[in-house]
Amino acid sequence: MSHIAVERNRRRQMNEHLKVLRSLTPCFYIKRGDQASIIGGVIEFIKELHQVLQSLESKKRRKSLSPGPAPSPRPVLLLQPSTPQFDSSTFGFENVKELGACCNSPVADIEAKISGSNVVLKIVSRRIPGQIVRIVTVLERLSFEVLHLNISSMEDTVLYSFVIKIGLECQLSVEELAVEVQRSFCCS
């Protein structure tokens, strides 16, 4: 009998927590009222909030940078799809190292990281009309294929998150990719 009471209490608490999560999440993130939809919607909302936080932090960093026309690129790593490099962790598992580079300027902060045979490209800048078209044009000119694009904005700041496929013939470095995308902001 006590097992039934414990289970009933657990379900009651779970339903109360789900109601709170649903009330804290904008309605357009939750498609249906079932538990899986509520949790999935909350996850998407938290991801969006995380991107907005990154955008605001980047905006704060850009404001603190002294104005200068030249971007400040970081280490050069080739965008060659290859076998992943592994690093043993303290738990005995092996994790793929992320290879990447950044190119920051007062206009935009750009980060490119290799993830398997793709590149995750994140760009934070002020909102510039037509900029997304210029970025996609640069990526297509460099023979990259855009697999996914997410755009988040707050006030005059925007975060573009791309997942792009690396072509087999690609000889471009992560640094060169970041610099090329940075140049698309100079033309605006």
Accessible surface in RSA format (square Angstrom, percent):
REM  Atomic radii and reference values for relative SASA: ProtOr
REM  Chains: A
REM  Algorithm: Lee & Richards
REM  Probe-radius: 1.40
REM  Slices: 20
REM RES _ NUM      All-atoms   Total-Side   Main-Chain    Non-polar    All polar
REM                ABS   REL    ABS   REL    ABS   REL    ABS   REL    ABS   REL
RES MET A   1   190.08  98.4 146.73  97.1  43.35 103.2 128.38 109.1  61.70  81.7
RES SER A   2    86.03  72.7  76.60 102.2   9.43  21.7  48.79 103.9  37.24  52.2
RES HIS A   3   137.97  75.4 133.62  92.9   4.36  11.1  94.14  97.0  43.83  51.0
RES ILE A   4    87.22  49.6  86.26  64.3   0.96   2.3  87.22  62.8   0.00   0.0
RES ALA A   5    54.05  49.7  48.01  74.1   6.04  13.7  49.65  69.9   4.40  11.7
RES VAL A   6    99.81  65.7  95.68  86.6   4.13  10.0  98.74  85.8   1.07   2.9
RES GLU A   7    53.18  30.5  52.73  39.9   0.44   1.1  22.15  42.8  31.03  25.3
RES ARG A   8   145.76  61.2 144.83  73.8   0.93   2.2  57.72  78.9  88.04  53.4
RES ASN A   9    63.47  43.8  60.46  58.4   3.01   7.2  17.78  42.8  45.69  44.2
RES ARG A  10   114.35  48.0 111.51  56.8   2.83   6.7  64.68  88.4  49.67  30.1
RES ARG A  11   121.53  51.0 121.23  61.8   0.30   0.7  48.40  66.1  73.12  44.3
RES ARG A  12   120.79  50.7 115.39  58.8   5.40  12.9  64.58  88.3  56.21  34.1
RES GLN A  13    84.53  47.3  84.01  61.4   0.52   1.2  11.57  24.6  72.96  55.3
RES MET A  14    80.78  41.8  78.54  52.0   2.24   5.3  63.68  54.1  17.10  22.7
RES ASN A  15    70.99  49.0  69.45  67.1   1.54   3.7  16.89  40.6  54.10  52.3
RES GLU A  16    80.98  46.5  79.40  60.1   1.58   3.8  33.58  65.0  47.40  38.7
RES HIS A  17   115.49  63.1 114.32  79.5   1.17   3.0  77.51  79.9  37.98  44.2
RES LEU A  18    10.79   6.0  10.75   7.7   0.04   0.1  10.79   7.6   0.00   0.0
RES LYS A  19   146.28  71.4 138.66  85.1   7.62  18.1  88.02  79.2  58.26  62.1
RES VAL A  20    83.28  54.8  81.85  74.1   1.43   3.5  83.27  72.4   0.01   0.0
RES LEU A  21    63.13  35.2  63.09  45.1   0.04   0.1  63.09  44.3   0.04   0.1
RES ARG A  22   108.27  45.5 102.71  52.4   5.56  13.2  31.27  42.7  77.00  46.7
RES SER A  23    91.96  77.7  51.21  68.3  40.74  93.9  52.25 111.3  39.70  55.6
RES LEU A  24   123.34  68.7 104.98  75.1  18.36  46.2 109.24  76.7  14.10  38.0
RES THR A  25    10.00   7.1   2.25   2.3   7.75  18.5   0.83   1.1   9.17  13.9
RES PRO A  26    45.68  33.3  32.85  29.9  12.82  46.6  44.94  37.1   0.74   4.6
RES CYS A  27   108.73  82.2  93.02 103.7  15.71  36.9  45.54 115.4  63.19  68.1
RES PHE A  28   142.51  71.3 125.85  77.9  16.66  43.4 136.07  82.5   6.43  18.4
RES TYR A  29    45.23  21.1  34.72  19.8  10.51  27.4  23.21  17.4  22.02  27.1
RES ILE A  30    14.88   8.5   2.55   1.9  12.33  29.7   2.59   1.9  12.29  33.4
RES LYS A  31   163.38  79.7 129.37  79.4  34.01  81.0 104.89  94.4  58.49  62.3
RES ARG A  32   156.42  65.7 148.67  75.8   7.75  18.4  69.45  94.9  86.97  52.7
RES GLY A  33    46.65  57.5   0.00   N/A  46.65  57.5  18.57  51.0  28.08  62.9
RES ASP A  34    63.47  44.5  50.23  50.0  13.24  31.3  49.67 116.9  13.81  13.8
RES GLN A  35    94.82  53.0  91.94  67.2   2.88   6.9  27.84  59.3  66.99  50.8
RES ALA A  36    76.52  70.4  59.28  91.5  17.24  39.2  66.47  93.6  10.06  26.6
RES SER A  37    17.92  15.1   5.18   6.9  12.73  29.3  12.25  26.1   5.67   7.9
RES ILE A  38     9.89   5.6   9.89   7.4   0.00   0.0   9.89   7.1   0.00   0.0
RES ILE A  39    79.88  45.5  79.64  59.3   0.25   0.6  79.88  57.5   0.00   0.0
RES GLY A  40    30.02  37.0   0.00   N/A  30.02  37.0  28.67  78.7   1.35   3.0
RES GLY A  41     3.73   4.6   0.00   N/A   3.73   4.6   1.73   4.7   2.00   4.5
RES VAL A  42    13.32   8.8  13.32  12.1   0.00   0.0  13.32  11.6   0.00   0.0
RES ILE A  43    84.16  47.9  82.91  61.8   1.25   3.0  83.90  60.4   0.26   0.7
RES GLU A  44    90.81  52.1  88.07  66.6   2.74   6.5  34.56  66.8  56.25  45.9
RES PHE A  45    39.79  19.9  39.79  24.6   0.00   0.0  39.79  24.1   0.00   0.0
RES ILE A  46   101.78  57.9 101.41  75.5   0.37   0.9 101.41  73.0   0.37   1.0
RES LYS A  47   116.56  56.9 112.97  69.3   3.59   8.6  72.99  65.7  43.58  46.4
RES GLU A  48    52.58  30.2  51.08  38.6   1.50   3.6  13.60  26.3  38.98  31.8
RES LEU A  49    89.66  49.9  85.03  60.8   4.63  11.6  85.80  60.3   3.85  10.4
RES HIS A  50    98.90  54.1  95.25  66.2   3.64   9.3  58.62  60.4  40.28  46.9
RES GLN A  51    28.29  15.8  28.29  20.7   0.00   0.0   6.40  13.6  21.90  16.6
RES VAL A  52    25.01  16.5  24.56  22.2   0.45   1.1  25.01  21.7   0.00   0.0
RES LEU A  53    93.75  52.2  92.13  65.9   1.62   4.1  93.58  65.7   0.17   0.5
RES GLN A  54    53.45  29.9  49.94  36.5   3.51   8.3  20.69  44.0  32.75  24.8
RES SER A  55     1.88   1.6   1.88   2.5   0.00   0.0   1.88   4.0   0.00   0.0
RES LEU A  56    73.05  40.7  68.17  48.8   4.88  12.3  68.50  48.1   4.55  12.2
RES GLU A  57    86.11  49.4  82.70  62.6   3.41   8.1  31.22  60.4  54.90  44.8
RES SER A  58     1.67   1.4   1.67   2.2   0.00   0.0   1.67   3.5   0.00   0.0
RES LYS A  59    33.11  16.2  32.97  20.2   0.14   0.3  18.12  16.3  14.99  16.0
RES LYS A  60   156.30  76.3 151.20  92.8   5.10  12.1  97.61  87.9  58.69  62.5
RES ARG A  61   126.23  53.0 124.26  63.3   1.97   4.7  68.08  93.0  58.15  35.2
RES ARG A  62    20.70   8.7  14.99   7.6   5.70  13.6   4.40   6.0  16.30   9.9
RES LYS A  63   159.83  78.0 125.31  76.9  34.52  82.2  86.62  78.0  73.21  78.0
RES SER A  64    94.00  79.4  55.39  73.9  38.60  88.9  50.15 106.8  43.84  61.4
RES LEU A  65    76.49  42.6  66.07  47.3  10.42  26.2  68.05  47.8   8.45  22.7
RES SER A  66    93.71  79.2  76.34 101.9  17.37  40.0  46.91  99.9  46.80  65.6
RES PRO A  67   125.52  91.5 101.71  92.7  23.81  86.6 102.31  84.5  23.21 144.3
RES GLY A  68    31.71  39.1   0.00   N/A  31.71  39.1  25.32  69.5   6.39  14.3
RES PRO A  69   135.56  98.8 108.09  98.5  27.47  99.8 121.05  99.9  14.51  90.2
RES ALA A  70    77.13  70.9  58.90  90.9  18.23  41.5  61.33  86.4  15.80  41.9
RES PRO A  71    37.06  27.0  26.33  24.0  10.73  39.0  26.33  21.7  10.73  66.7
RES SER A  72    69.56  58.8  62.42  83.3   7.14  16.4  50.17 106.8  19.39  27.2
RES PRO A  73    58.84  42.9  36.37  33.2  22.46  81.7  36.37  30.0  22.46 139.6
RES ARG A  74   129.49  54.4 119.05  60.7  10.44  24.9  42.17  57.6  87.31  52.9
RES PRO A  75    85.02  62.0  70.82  64.6  14.20  51.6  84.07  69.4   0.95   5.9
RES VAL A  76    90.73  59.7  69.24  62.7  21.49  51.8  69.24  60.2  21.49  58.3
RES LEU A  77    58.76  32.7  55.45  39.7   3.31   8.3  58.76  41.3   0.00   0.0
RES LEU A  78    98.64  54.9  85.84  61.4  12.80  32.2  85.84  60.3  12.80  34.4
RES LEU A  79     0.38   0.2   0.00   0.0   0.38   0.9   0.03   0.0   0.35   0.9
RES GLN A  80    53.94  30.2  49.07  35.9   4.88  11.6  28.82  61.3  25.13  19.1
RES PRO A  81    41.49  30.2  19.68  17.9  21.81  79.3  20.78  17.2  20.71 128.7
RES SER A  82    88.68  74.9  54.34  72.5  34.33  79.1  43.61  92.9  45.07  63.1
RES THR A  83   117.69  83.7 107.98 109.5   9.71  23.1  80.64 108.3  37.05  56.0
RES PRO A  84    66.71  48.6  48.43  44.1  18.28  66.4  58.05  47.9   8.66  53.8
RES GLN A  85   102.04  57.1  93.26  68.2   8.78  20.9  36.05  76.7  65.99  50.0
RES PHE A  86   109.65  54.9  79.79  49.4  29.86  77.7  79.93  48.5  29.72  85.1
RES ASP A  87    74.91  52.5  70.38  70.1   4.52  10.7   6.83  16.1  68.08  67.9
RES SER A  88    88.69  74.9  66.15  88.3  22.54  51.9  31.14  66.3  57.55  80.6
RES SER A  89    35.30  29.8  15.54  20.7  19.76  45.5  24.14  51.4  11.15  15.6
RES THR A  90   134.66  95.8  94.12  95.4  40.54  96.6  90.81 122.0  43.85  66.3
RES PHE A  91   167.41  83.8 139.53  86.4  27.87  72.5 146.73  89.0  20.68  59.2
RES GLY A  92    65.78  81.1   0.00   N/A  65.78  81.1  35.05  96.2  30.73  68.8
RES PHE A  93   143.10  71.6 139.98  86.7   3.11   8.1 143.10  86.8   0.00   0.0
RES GLU A  94   117.23  67.3  91.04  68.9  26.19  62.4  20.31  39.3  96.92  79.1
RES ASN A  95    83.59  57.6  79.82  77.1   3.76   9.1  27.24  65.6  56.35  54.5
RES VAL A  96    81.61  53.7  61.76  55.9  19.85  47.8  61.76  53.7  19.85  53.8
RES LYS A  97   103.56  50.5  90.01  55.2  13.55  32.3  44.23  39.8  59.32  63.2
RES GLU A  98   113.13  65.0  84.06  63.6  29.08  69.2  31.84  61.6  81.29  66.4
RES LEU A  99    52.72  29.4  51.57  36.9   1.15   2.9  52.55  36.9   0.17   0.5
RES GLY A 100    21.72  26.8   0.00   N/A  21.72  26.8   6.84  18.8  14.89  33.3
RES ALA A 101     6.21   5.7   0.00   0.0   6.21  14.1   4.42   6.2   1.79   4.7
RES CYS A 102    24.23  18.3  23.67  26.4   0.56   1.3   0.41   1.0  23.82  25.7
RES CYS A 103     0.02   0.0   0.02   0.0   0.00   0.0   0.02   0.1   0.00   0.0
RES ASN A 104    28.75  19.8  26.10  25.2   2.65   6.4   5.63  13.5  23.12  22.4
RES SER A 105     7.88   6.7   5.63   7.5   2.25   5.2   6.49  13.8   1.39   1.9
RES PRO A 106    45.13  32.9  29.89  27.2  15.24  55.4  29.99  24.8  15.13  94.1
RES VAL A 107    52.35  34.4  50.12  45.4   2.23   5.4  51.97  45.2   0.38   1.0
RES ALA A 108     0.00   0.0   0.00   0.0   0.00   0.0   0.00   0.0   0.00   0.0
RES ASP A 109     9.36   6.6   7.58   7.5   1.78   4.2   6.88  16.2   2.48   2.5
RES ILE A 110     1.75   1.0   0.00   0.0   1.75   4.2   1.17   0.8   0.57   1.6
RES GLU A 111    58.17  33.4  57.79  43.7   0.38   0.9  13.13  25.4  45.04  36.8
RES ALA A 112     0.00   0.0   0.00   0.0   0.00   0.0   0.00   0.0   0.00   0.0
RES LYS A 113    74.99  36.6  74.99  46.0   0.00   0.0  30.46  27.4  44.53  47.4
RES ILE A 114    18.54  10.6  15.07  11.2   3.47   8.4  15.07  10.9   3.47   9.4
RES SER A 115    58.14  49.1  48.07  64.1  10.07  23.2  13.68  29.1  44.46  62.3
RES GLY A 116    52.46  64.7   0.00   N/A  52.46  64.7  41.84 114.8  10.63  23.8
RES SER A 117    60.27  50.9  53.52  71.4   6.74  15.5  28.42  60.5  31.84  44.6
RES ASN A 118    36.41  25.1  36.41  35.2   0.00   0.0   0.53   1.3  35.88  34.7
RES VAL A 119     0.00   0.0   0.00   0.0   0.00   0.0   0.00   0.0   0.00   0.0
RES VAL A 120    44.28  29.1  43.18  39.1   1.10   2.6  43.18  37.5   1.10   3.0
RES LEU A 121     0.00   0.0   0.00   0.0   0.00   0.0   0.00   0.0   0.00   0.0
RES LYS A 122    59.17  28.9  57.85  35.5   1.33   3.2  25.19  22.7  33.99  36.2
RES ILE A 123     0.00   0.0   0.00   0.0   0.00   0.0   0.00   0.0   0.00   0.0
RES VAL A 124    11.37   7.5  11.37  10.3   0.00   0.0  11.37   9.9   0.00   0.0
RES SER A 125     0.27   0.2   0.27   0.4   0.00   0.0   0.00   0.0   0.27   0.4
RES ARG A 126   119.34  50.1 118.98  60.6   0.36   0.9  43.00  58.8  76.34  46.3
RES ARG A 127   123.88  52.0 109.27  55.7  14.62  34.8  52.75  72.1  71.13  43.1
RES ILE A 128    15.71   8.9  10.90   8.1   4.81  11.6  11.01   7.9   4.70  12.8
RES PRO A 129   122.17  89.0 102.02  93.0  20.14  73.2 113.57  93.8   8.60  53.4
RES GLY A 130    39.55  48.8   0.00   N/A  39.55  48.8  25.10  68.9  14.45  32.4
RES GLN A 131     0.70   0.4   0.13   0.1   0.57   1.4   0.13   0.3   0.57   0.4
RES ILE A 132    43.48  24.7  42.99  32.0   0.50   1.2  42.99  31.0   0.50   1.3
RES VAL A 133    98.19  64.6  94.97  86.0   3.23   7.8  97.94  85.1   0.26   0.7
RES ARG A 134    68.80  28.9  65.93  33.6   2.87   6.8  34.82  47.6  33.98  20.6
RES ILE A 135     0.00   0.0   0.00   0.0   0.00   0.0   0.00   0.0   0.00   0.0
RES VAL A 136    39.06  25.7  39.06  35.4   0.00   0.0  39.06  33.9   0.00   0.0
RES THR A 137    75.92  54.0  74.92  76.0   1.00   2.4  58.83  79.0  17.08  25.8
RES VAL A 138    14.49   9.5  14.47  13.1   0.01   0.0  14.49  12.6   0.00   0.0
RES LEU A 139     0.00   0.0   0.00   0.0   0.00   0.0   0.00   0.0   0.00   0.0
RES GLU A 140   113.96  65.4  97.34  73.6  16.62  39.6  31.82  61.5  82.14  67.1
RES ARG A 141   147.61  62.0 115.25  58.7  32.37  77.1  74.12 101.3  73.49  44.5
RES LEU A 142    36.74  20.5  21.47  15.4  15.27  38.4  26.29  18.5  10.45  28.1
RES SER A 143    69.32  58.6  48.93  65.3  20.39  47.0  24.14  51.4  45.18  63.3
RES PHE A 144     8.27   4.1   0.80   0.5   7.47  19.4   1.58   1.0   6.68  19.1
RES GLU A 145    98.51  56.6  93.67  70.9   4.84  11.5  38.45  74.4  60.05  49.0
RES VAL A 146    49.86  32.8  25.05  22.7  24.80  59.8  25.05  21.8  24.80  67.3
RES LEU A 147    85.69  47.7  50.50  36.1  35.19  88.5  53.95  37.9  31.74  85.4
RES HIS A 148   105.81  57.8 100.56  69.9   5.24  13.4  69.42  71.5  36.39  42.3
RES LEU A 149    61.02  34.0  35.19  25.2  25.83  64.9  35.19  24.7  25.83  69.5
RES ASN A 150    47.49  32.7  45.17  43.6   2.32   5.6   8.13  19.6  39.35  38.0
RES ILE A 151    86.96  49.5  61.02  45.5  25.94  62.5  61.02  43.9  25.94  70.4
RES SER A 152     3.95   3.3   1.17   1.6   2.78   6.4   3.38   7.2   0.58   0.8
RES SER A 153    54.10  45.7  26.46  35.3  27.65  63.7   2.46   5.2  51.65  72.4
RES MET A 154    78.68  40.7  72.46  48.0   6.22  14.8  75.90  64.5   2.79   3.7
RES GLU A 155   140.11  80.4 106.73  80.7  33.38  79.5  54.92 106.2  85.19  69.6
RES ASP A 156    75.47  52.9  72.95  72.6   2.51   5.9  38.18  89.8  37.29  37.2
RES THR A 157     0.72   0.5   0.72   0.7   0.00   0.0   0.27   0.4   0.44   0.7
RES VAL A 158     4.32   2.8   4.32   3.9   0.00   0.0   4.32   3.8   0.00   0.0
RES LEU A 159     2.07   1.2   1.89   1.4   0.18   0.5   1.89   1.3   0.18   0.5
RES TYR A 160    12.03   5.6  12.03   6.8   0.00   0.0   1.98   1.5  10.05  12.4
RES SER A 161    12.54  10.6  12.00  16.0   0.55   1.3  11.92  25.4   0.62   0.9
RES PHE A 162     0.53   0.3   0.00   0.0   0.53   1.4   0.02   0.0   0.51   1.5
RES VAL A 163    43.14  28.4  43.14  39.1   0.00   0.0  43.14  37.5   0.00   0.0
RES ILE A 164     0.00   0.0   0.00   0.0   0.00   0.0   0.00   0.0   0.00   0.0
RES LYS A 165    99.71  48.6  98.51  60.4   1.21   2.9  44.07  39.7  55.64  59.3
RES ILE A 166     5.68   3.2   0.00   0.0   5.68  13.7   0.00   0.0   5.68  15.4
RES GLY A 167    18.00  22.2   0.00   N/A  18.00  22.2  17.42  47.8   0.58   1.3
RES LEU A 168   158.49  88.3 138.77  99.3  19.72  49.6 139.09  97.7  19.40  52.2
RES GLU A 169   121.76  69.9 101.44  76.7  20.32  48.4  75.27 145.6  46.48  38.0
RES CYS A 170    14.08  10.7   6.36   7.1   7.72  18.1  11.78  29.8   2.30   2.5
RES GLN A 171   127.59  71.3 109.62  80.1  17.97  42.8  55.91 119.0  71.67  54.4
RES LEU A 172    32.54  18.1  29.44  21.1   3.10   7.8  31.12  21.9   1.42   3.8
RES SER A 173     1.87   1.6   1.87   2.5   0.00   0.0   1.86   4.0   0.01   0.0
RES VAL A 174     0.00   0.0   0.00   0.0   0.00   0.0   0.00   0.0   0.00   0.0
RES GLU A 175    34.09  19.6  33.97  25.7   0.12   0.3   4.09   7.9  30.01  24.5
RES GLU A 176    80.79  46.4  78.45  59.3   2.34   5.6  28.58  55.3  52.20  42.6
RES LEU A 177     0.00   0.0   0.00   0.0   0.00   0.0   0.00   0.0   0.00   0.0
RES ALA A 178     0.12   0.1   0.12   0.2   0.00   0.0   0.12   0.2   0.00   0.0
RES VAL A 179    24.68  16.2  24.68  22.3   0.00   0.0  24.68  21.4   0.00   0.0
RES GLU A 180    32.58  18.7  31.56  23.9   1.02   2.4   4.19   8.1  28.39  23.2
RES VAL A 181     0.00   0.0   0.00   0.0   0.00   0.0   0.00   0.0   0.00   0.0
RES GLN A 182     3.92   2.2   3.92   2.9   0.00   0.0   1.99   4.2   1.93   1.5
RES ARG A 183   129.84  54.5 129.32  65.9   0.53   1.3  48.17  65.8  81.68  49.5
RES SER A 184     5.35   4.5   0.81   1.1   4.54  10.5   4.96  10.6   0.38   0.5
RES PHE A 185     7.53   3.8   1.08   0.7   6.45  16.8   1.41   0.9   6.13  17.5
RES CYS A 186    95.12  71.9  59.64  66.5  35.48  83.4  35.19  89.1  59.93  64.6
RES CYS A 187   103.33  78.2  66.37  74.0  36.96  86.9  26.81  67.9  76.52  82.5
RES SER A 188    69.37  58.6   6.52   8.7  62.85 144.8  31.72  67.5  37.65  52.7
END  Absolute sums over single chains surface
CHAIN  1 A    12033.3      10120.3       1913.0       7311.7       4721.6
END  Absolute sums over all chains
TOTAL         12033.3      10120.3       1913.0       7311.7       4721.6
